[in-house]
Amino acid sequence: MALAVVRDLREYRAPVSEEELAEFETDVLSGFVLARASAGLVDSTIRNDTNHLELIRDWFGRPLWEMEPADADVYFGKVLRDAIPSTRTGRAGALTVFFQFLELRHKVELHNLTGRVVECPLDEMNRPRAAVEPQLRIPPSEAEIEELFAGWREELVTCRKFGPAARNYAVARLAADVGLRINEARMLDLDDVRWELGWFGKLNVRHGKGSRRRGPKPRLVPLINGADRNLRWFIEDLWGHFDADHTRSGAPLFPSERKNRDGSGSRATADVFRRSLTEAAAQHLPTWAGSSLRTRCGASAPPSSISPV
């Protein structure tokens, strides 16, 4: 038996210049962004991850694939020591995902170019963890919800601007009846009310909250718990107060008094609805004043007796 020299059959590559490494680093980051977009992540999530990576890169001063566990210890243990937990965990998550991308896509190429074996600098010993405290959220009782909306209906009779006040009431009542989030209700168009579907009609919620940061998740929501009567009252008796064009494609279900540049009715903001709900709770449900009011499934008679003043 004789010994033989084992050599790498791959083509020998001469050392690369700093310019070539910089170009390669840019290409890797571009590929990372494209891969995350291919996975279905929304632009805001990808932008947040790349911002985290750029901040780490600025501190490190070298390509991130050169980062060692000792470097991560210094960065997360000293530089971000006093940062809020969400910042530390968000930055650590972005760094971990980026190294997963490097290991899956560029491990061999990086070894050929730099002689380094890619390995994430964060492990079980130094990975930042957010302290999650259990939160017990007890929603208002059905009686409290009815007390809130009963007082709110009476307030509409003497309010200064009936149209916006009744619109804000209708949004909160709809959220309570069918479990919509405020922003989901705000993004509804007039055409999203599908009266022909089901026994009571359904809402085409096109901007539903997605899971795992994957963007809007559309769904159909039935108009139960009297939500159909409340919504008919708003559309038939109040929607026209906002001088909006119901024939226009994309006309908002809950319009604002303000106009777009083209003269069409604009969409009311979520802050308007949240502020009105907070003020109504402080006025008609003082025990919940200053709290995060979570309304769920509270059916009540529609405010059909309210007339414009």
N, C-alpha and C positions, 0 to 999 in steps of 0.2 A: 504494500500500500504506500502510495506516495502523496505528498502534500501539494496542493495546487493553490495558486494565488486567486483569491476571489475578488473580483472587481465589479464595480457598478456598471451595468450594461447601458445605463442611460447616458445620453450625451453629456459630456463635461461642459459645465457652464462657468464662464469666467465671472469674477466678482462684479456685481452691478454697481453703478454709480448712485450717488444720492438723488440725482434727478430721476433716475429710473425707479428707485424705491418710492419717491414721492408720487410719481405717476401711478405706480402700482397701488399705493395706499388710497389714492383717490378712486381708482377703479374698484377696489374692494368695497369702499364705502358706498359707491353707486350701486354695486351689485347687492349689497345688504339692503339698501332702500328698495330696490326692485323686488327682491325676494320677499320682503315683508308686505309689499303691496300685493304680490301674487298670493300671499297667504290670506288676504282679505282684510288686513288691518286698515283702518281709516287714516286719512292723511294727518290728522292731528296727533294720533298715536305715534306714527312713524316720525313726525317732526319732533315730538317730545324725546323719543329715543335718540335720535341723531343729535339733538341739543345736549343731552346728557353725555354722549360720547365725545362731542367736541369740547365740552368743559373739562372732562377727564384728560383728553389729549393735550389741551392747553397747559394744564398743570404738569403733566408728565413730560412734555417736551420732546417725546419720541413716539414712533408708531406704537399703537396699543398692543400689538402682538409681542412686544418686548417686555411687557409688564409682568413682574414676578409677584408671588404672594407677599413678599416683604414690602413691595411698592404699594400694594393694595392695603396692607396693614397701616402704612403711614397715611395714605389718602383718607381712608374711612375712619381710622382711629384718631387722627389729628386734625386734618383739614376739615373734615365734615363731622367732627366730634360733636359740635353744638348745633348742627343742622337739625331741622325737624325730621321726624322719622320717615315721613312720606318722601322727602327729598333723598334721604340715604338709601331707602329701599328701591326707589325708582331708578336711581343712578346705578345701583348694584344690579338691578334686573336688566337694564339696558346693556351693561357690560357683560353680563353672563350670556345673554342672547347673542351678542356680537361674537363672543368667543366660540359659541356653538356653531355659528355660521362659518367662522374661520376654520374650525376643525373639520367641518363637513365638506367645505368647498375648496379650501386653499391650504390644507395641511401639508400636502406633498410639495406644492409649489413654493410655499414659504420655506420649507426645509431646503429646497434646492437653491433658493435665492439667498437665504440668510444663515442656513445651518441650524436654525432654531426649530424645536418641536413645540408646536402651539399647545398651550395648556392654560385653562382659565386660572387667573390669579386668586379667584375667590373659591373657597372651599367651606367645609362644614365648620371650620374653626373661626374664620374671619368674615363670613357672609353676614351682612347687616340684616337684622330682623325687626320688623315693626311690632311694637308692643300693642297687641290687640286686646282691649278690655271688653268683656261682654257687656252689651247694651240691651237692656230690657225696655222695649217700647210697647207701652200699653195704649192702644188707640182709644179715642173717646167712645163712650157707650152710645147706643142708638138714641137714647133719650137726650143725651147731650148734643148729638148731631141735629136732632129735630129742634132742640131749643135754639141752636145757632141759626139755622135757616129760617125758623119762624120769626125771630127777631130781625133777621136780615131782610125778610120780605116786607115787614112793617116799615122798615127804614126806607125802602124804595119809594113809598108813597110821598114822602116829604123831602126826598133828596134833591140837590140843586140841579144835577144833570142826570136825568132818568136813563138815557140810553147807555152811557158807559157803565153806570152803576148796575143796571139790570144785566148787561153783558157779563160783568164780573161775577155777579150772582149765578148766572147760568153756567159759567165755566166751572165754578166751585161745586155747584149742584151736580153737574155732569160727572166731574171727577169723583164725587162721593158715591154716585149711583152705580157707575160701571168700573171704577177703579183706575181711571186714567191718571197719568202724571200731568202736571200743569203744562209742561212743554209739549207733551203729546197732544193735548187738547188745543194748545195755541197753534200748532202746525196743521190742524185740520182745514181742509178746503170745503167749500159749500158742496162740491160734488162728491165729497167723501161720505156724505150721509146717504146710505143706500136703503131707502124705505122698502124696497121690493124684496129684501132678503130677510128670511125668517119671519117669526110672528110679529115682532115689534120693530124690525129694521135693524141695521147694523152700521157700525162706523168702520171705515177703511183707514185704520191707523197706519199711515205710511212711514211715520217717523218714530216708531216704537224703540225703546231703549234696548240695544243689543247687548249680548253677554260677551265676556272675554275681550272687550274693547274692539269688537268687530263691526261696529257701525250700526245704523238703524236696522231694526228687525220689524217688518210690517206684519200686521195681524188684523183680523176682523173681530170687532167687539160688539156683542149684542146689546141693544138698548133696553136693558132690563131695569127693574125697580122703579118704573115710572119715568125713566130717562127719555123715552120716546115722547111723552106728553110735554115734559119740560123743554125738549129741543124743538118740538113743533111750535110751542108758544113763542120761543125766541125767534125762530126763523120767520114765522108768519106775522108776528106782531111787532118785532123789534129790529130785525135785521135791516129793514128799509130805512131806519132812522140814521144809518151811517152813510147814506148817499153812495152806496156801492153798487156796482153793475153786476147783477146776478148772471148775465150772459157771458161775462169774461171768464176765460179759462184760468183756473187757479185762484178764483175769488176766495178770500179767506172766510171761514165760517164765523170767526170772531174778529171782525175788522176793527181798526182804529179810526178815530176821527181825523187823523192825519192822512195826507195824500202822498202817493208816490210822485215822482217827477213827471210821469205821463198822465197824471190826473186821476189814476185809479186809486181805489181804497187800499191802504196799507194794512199790514197785519199787526195786531196789538202785541206788545212784548210780554214775556213771561213775568217780568218784574211787576208789571201792573197788576196781574192776577194774584201774585204772591202777596203783594202789599195790601190789596183789598181784602184778601182772606185773613191776613194778620190783623188788620184793623177791625174787621167784623168779629173775629174771635175775642179781641180785647174789649169790644163793646157789648157783645151778646153772650160770650162764654168766658168771663174773666178768669175762671180757674185755669184756663189754658193760655192766658196771655203770656207772651214771651216764650212759649214752647213751640216745638215743631209739630203743628197740627196735622195728623195723618187721618184723613177721613176715608172710611170704607163702608160700602153697602149700607147707606142710610136712606131708605125710601121715604118719601113724603109726598103729600099732595102737590101737584104742580101749581105754580103761582098764577093760575089762570084768572084769579080775581083782581090781579094788579092791572091797573090801567095807566097809560101815560099821563103825566101831569105837566 
